[in-house]
C-alpha cells in the first residue's frame, strides 16, 4: 500500500501521490524499478541529467561537434583544391616548355642546322622554362617533335611528373 506522505512502504520507491486502490503503480506492473531523478546544481532552474529519454537539454554541445566537422570538411576540400591546382600548374608549365622548345628547335632546323644542334637548342629553352627535355626527334621530314617533363611535389600524393609534347616546323 502507498501513502501520500512520500515515505517508503514495504521497501518500495518513494511516491508523492497515492496509487489508486486496486491498481498497481506503473513500475510495479512491469516488474521494473523506478529510477531516481538526478538533478544538476549550480543554476537557478533544475535540469534533469539525461537518462533514457532525450530532452532538449541533452543536446547541448552538439553545435560544437557539428562546427568541428564542418571545419574539417572545409580543410580537406581546400587541400584537395590545392593539390589539383598544383597539378594543373605543373602541366601547364610542361606544355609551355614543350611549345617553346619545339619552336626553338624548328627554327634551328629552318636555319640549316643539324638535328643534334636543333635538339640542343630545344634543351636549352626547356631548361630555361623549368622543365627537362625527354625526347627530341623529327616527326615528318621537316618538323621537330619534342617531349618535356616537369616534376612537381603534390600534397598527400608525393612527387609526380607532368609531361607534354609539341610539334613545330614550317607550314
C-alpha positions in Angstrom: 0.0 0.0 0.0 1.1 3.5 -0.7 0.6 6.6 1.2 0.8 10.2 0.1 3.5 11.0 2.6 6.5 10.3 0.4 7.8 7.5 2.6 8.8 4.1 1.6 6.3 1.5 2.3 7.4 -2.2 2.3 10.8 -1.3 0.7 9.2 0.2 -2.5 10.2 3.5 -4.1 9.1 6.8 -2.7 5.9 8.3 -4.1 4.4 11.7 -3.7 0.9 10.8 -4.7 -1.0 7.8 -3.7 -1.8 4.9 -6.0 -5.5 4.3 -6.5 -6.8 1.3 -4.7 -6.8 -1.9 -6.7 -4.3 -0.6 -9.2 -0.6 -1.2 -9.1 1.9 1.6 -9.8 3.2 1.6 -13.5 6.7 0.5 -12.5 5.4 -2.3 -10.3 3.2 -3.7 -13.1 6.1 -4.5 -15.4 8.4 -5.5 -12.7 10.8 -2.6 -13.2 12.0 -0.3 -10.6 11.6 3.4 -10.9 14.8 5.3 -11.4 15.7 8.2 -9.3 15.8 11.6 -10.8 19.2 13.3 -10.7 19.5 17.0 -10.6 22.3 19.3 -11.7 23.2 22.0 -9.4 24.6 25.5 -9.9 21.8 27.1 -11.8 18.5 28.7 -10.8 16.5 26.1 -12.7 16.8 22.5 -12.0 17.6 20.4 -15.0 17.4 16.7 -15.4 20.5 14.8 -16.2 20.0 12.8 -19.4 18.7 9.3 -18.9 16.8 7.1 -21.3 14.7 9.9 -22.8 16.5 12.8 -24.6 15.0 16.1 -23.6 16.4 19.2 -25.4 18.9 19.8 -22.6 20.8 16.6 -23.6 21.8 18.0 -26.9 23.9 20.8 -25.5 27.3 21.0 -27.2 26.2 19.3 -30.4 26.7 22.5 -32.3 30.4 22.4 -31.4 30.7 18.9 -32.8 29.0 20.0 -35.9 31.2 23.1 -36.3 34.4 20.9 -35.9 33.1 18.5 -38.6 32.4 21.4 -41.0 35.8 22.9 -40.4 37.5 19.5 -41.0 35.5 19.1 -44.2 36.5 22.6 -45.4 40.1 21.9 -44.6 40.1 18.7 -46.6 38.3 20.4 -49.5 41.0 23.2 -49.6 43.8 20.6 -49.5 42.2 18.7 -52.4 41.8 22.0 -54.3 45.4 22.9 -53.7 46.5 19.5 -55.0 44.5 19.8 -58.2 45.7 23.4 -58.7 49.4 22.4 -58.3 49.0 19.5 -60.7 47.3 21.8 -63.3 50.0 24.5 -62.9 52.8 21.9 -63.4 51.1 20.5 -66.5 50.7 24.0 -68.0 54.4 24.7 -67.4 55.3 21.5 -69.2 53.0 22.4 -72.1 54.6 25.9 -72.3 58.1 24.5 -72.2 57.3 21.9 -74.9 55.8 24.5 -77.2 58.8 26.9 -76.8 61.3 24.1 -77.2 59.7 22.8 -80.3 59.6 26.3 -81.8 63.3 26.9 -80.9 64.4 23.5 -82.4 62.3 24.0 -85.5 63.8 27.5 -86.1 67.3 25.8 -85.8 66.3 23.3 -88.5 65.0 26.0 -90.8 68.3 27.9 -90.3 70.1 24.8 -91.7 71.5 23.3 -88.5 71.6 19.6 -87.9 69.0 17.6 -85.8 71.5 17.4 -82.9 72.0 21.2 -82.8 68.2 21.7 -83.0 67.7 19.3 -80.1 70.4 21.2 -78.1 68.6 24.5 -78.7 65.3 22.9 -77.6 67.0 21.5 -74.5 68.3 25.0 -73.6 64.9 26.5 -73.9 63.2 23.7 -71.9 65.7 24.1 -69.1 65.1 27.9 -69.1 61.4 27.2 -68.8 61.9 24.9 -65.8 61.4 21.6 -67.5 63.5 18.8 -68.8 63.7 17.7 -72.4 62.7 14.0 -72.5 62.6 13.3 -76.3 63.6 15.1 -79.4 63.3 14.0 -83.0 61.9 14.6 -86.5 58.3 13.9 -86.9 57.5 14.4 -90.6 60.6 15.2 -92.7 60.7 18.9 -91.9 59.2 19.1 -88.4 60.6 18.7 -84.9 58.8 16.8 -82.2 59.8 17.3 -78.5 58.5 16.0 -75.2 59.2 17.9 -71.9 58.7 16.8 -68.4 58.2 18.8 -65.2 58.5 17.4 -61.7 56.0 18.6 -59.1 55.5 17.8 -55.4 51.8 17.4 -54.7 50.3 17.4 -51.2 49.4 13.9 -50.0 50.4 12.4 -53.4 54.2 13.0 -53.3 56.4 13.7 -56.3 54.7 13.4 -59.7 55.8 14.1 -63.3 53.8 16.2 -65.7 54.7 15.8 -69.3 53.7 17.4 -72.6 54.6 17.0 -76.3 54.7 19.5 -79.1 55.5 19.5 -82.8 56.8 22.6 -84.7 58.0 23.3 -88.2 57.3 25.1 -91.4 53.7 25.2 -92.7 
